[in-house]
Amino acid sequence: MEFSLFAHMERLSAEQIHADLYSEFVSLCEMADQGGMRAIWTGEHHGMDFTIAPNPFLTIADLAHRTKNVRLGTGTVIAPFWHPIKLAGEAAMTDLMTGGRLEIGIARGAYNYEYERIMPGLDAWQAGQRMRESAPLLRQLWRGDCAHEGEFYSFPSTTSAPKPVQADGPPIWVAARDPNSHEFAVSNGFNVQVTPLWHGDTEIDGLMEKFNGAVQATGAKRPKIMVLQHGYVGQDAADCEQAAQDLSVYYNYFGAWFANKRPISQGLIERLTDAEIKANEGMSPEVMMRNLTIGTAQQVIDQIKRIEDLGYDEFALWIDSGMTTERKRASLSRFIDNVMPAFA
């Protein structure tokens, strides 16, 4: 089992200063690098202070100068927002700037809020089709002299400029959930990233079953599979209970952004009331405690051992949570010092 950090800038209130949030983000990434994590993942989102990440390549280029060993990945770029030639070129340039440390995570996107603003009329199905057309073109463009006539993209013979440092280009990861997306990834030789969100063991088990089914159905060589999940390593039971409460609030806001029905002003969604959060039993602190990787160091080790036994190759610790910088750093420190050595 390998470990990575998944992080963005996140902002829940107007009192938080963007410059301070970026400093916090960088400090967590530096901890991940110094602590021996394999990779750092940061995504792409637009117009949302909840998840501030307008261009992961720009962020990764900065992190490359602040870290030494860790791999740097997009987790994920939103495929329909990129022309494949532009994506191939910017990824290759980032690979050059990072000294060959780049990995590409790619997805169709999740928020209708973003679709409405970047590509009005786009829906999740068409976004997925665009991703399936563009992702295989990346390696072809990196190899060079790629011409394409497709449903969404058509262009004459083109070569990525520059070409990436890594042979065959950066590793590509596809965010997958349904069986068809697993089969698409596996058949193209892409690694797979799955996100069970707050749904717990049943979802984690089911996603692995879909992955294994895709490997069997396609007969392709087994790629890597990574699970991305919120986690918190607590000092004691009370600290863990506080983390569960914080993550309950976080997921209530996640759900509100996803539903795309609440007023938004200055990049911030209208505040949820305590009554609204309490009424959402499906995202209660009890559900968070049961379904996320929350616990003391030994409890977290036991939970991740179960995930490892299922066949997952990497656990990405999703650290966005609405918690204070101090609590995030304390949890990450305990994860690095007390959890990761159990898997060495």
Rosetta blueprint (number, residue, H / E / L):
1 M L
2 E E
3 F E
4 S E
5 L E
6 F E
7 A L
8 H L
9 M E
10 E L
11 R L
12 L L
13 S L
14 A L
15 E L
16 Q L
17 I L
18 H H
19 A H
20 D H
21 L H
22 Y H
23 S H
24 E H
25 F H
26 V H
27 S H
28 L H
29 C H
30 E H
31 M H
32 A H
33 D H
34 Q H
35 G L
36 G L
37 M L
38 R L
39 A E
40 I E
41 W E
42 T E
43 G L
44 E L
45 H E
46 H L
47 G L
48 M L
49 D L
50 F L
51 T L
52 I E
53 A E
54 P L
55 N L
56 P H
57 F H
58 L H
59 T H
60 I H
61 A H
62 D H
63 L H
64 A H
65 H H
66 R H
67 T L
68 K L
69 N L
70 V L
71 R E
72 L E
73 G E
74 T E
75 G E
76 T E
77 V E
78 I E
79 A H
80 P H
81 F H
82 W L
83 H L
84 P H
85 I H
86 K H
87 L H
88 A H
89 G H
90 E H
91 A H
92 A H
93 M H
94 T H
95 D H
96 L H
97 M H
98 T L
99 G L
100 G L
101 R L
102 L E
103 E E
104 I E
105 G E
106 I E
107 A E
108 R L
109 G L
110 A L
111 Y L
112 N H
113 Y H
114 E H
115 Y H
116 E H
117 R H
118 I H
119 M L
120 P L
121 G L
122 L L
123 D L
124 A H
125 W H
126 Q H
127 A H
128 G H
129 Q H
130 R H
131 M H
132 R H
133 E H
134 S H
135 A H
136 P H
137 L H
138 L H
139 R H
140 Q H
141 L H
142 W H
143 R H
144 G L
145 D L
146 C E
147 A E
148 H E
149 E E
150 G L
151 E L
152 F L
153 Y L
154 S E
155 F E
156 P E
157 S E
158 T E
159 T L
160 S L
161 A L
162 P L
163 K L
164 P L
165 V L
166 Q L
167 A L
168 D L
169 G L
170 P L
171 P L
172 I E
173 W E
174 V E
175 A E
176 A L
177 R L
178 D L
179 P H
180 N H
181 S H
182 H H
183 E H
184 F H
185 A H
186 V H
187 S H
188 N L
189 G L
190 F L
191 N E
192 V E
193 Q E
194 V E
195 T L
196 P L
197 L L
198 W L
199 H L
200 G L
201 D H
202 T H
203 E H
204 I H
205 D H
206 G H
207 L H
208 M H
209 E H
210 K H
211 F H
212 N H
213 G H
214 A H
215 V H
216 Q H
217 A H
218 T H
219 G L
220 A L
221 K L
222 R L
223 P L
224 K L
225 I E
226 M E
227 V E
228 L E
229 Q E
230 H E
231 G E
232 Y E
233 V E
234 G L
235 Q L
236 D L
237 A H
238 A H
239 D H
240 C H
241 E H
242 Q H
243 A H
244 A H
245 Q H
246 D H
247 L H
248 S H
249 V H
250 Y H
251 Y H
252 N H
253 Y H
254 F H
255 G H
256 A H
257 W H
258 F H
259 A H
260 N L
261 K L
262 R L
263 P L
264 I E
265 S E
266 Q L
267 G L
268 L E
269 I E
270 E L
271 R L
272 L L
273 T L
274 D H
275 A H
276 E H
277 I H
278 K H
279 A H
280 N L
281 E H
282 G H
283 M H
284 S L
285 P H
286 E H
287 V H
288 M H
289 M H
290 R H
291 N H
292 L L
293 T E
294 I E
295 G E
296 T L
297 A H
298 Q H
299 Q H
300 V H
301 I H
302 D H
303 Q H
304 I H
305 K H
306 R H
307 I H
308 E H
309 D H
310 L H
311 G L
312 Y L
313 D L
314 E E
315 F E
316 A E
317 L E
318 W E
319 I L
320 D L
321 S L
322 G L
323 M L
324 T L
325 T H
326 E H
327 R H
328 K H
329 R H
330 A H
331 S H
332 L H
333 S H
334 R H
335 F H
336 I H
337 D H
338 N H
339 V H
340 M H
341 P H
342 A H
343 F H
344 A L
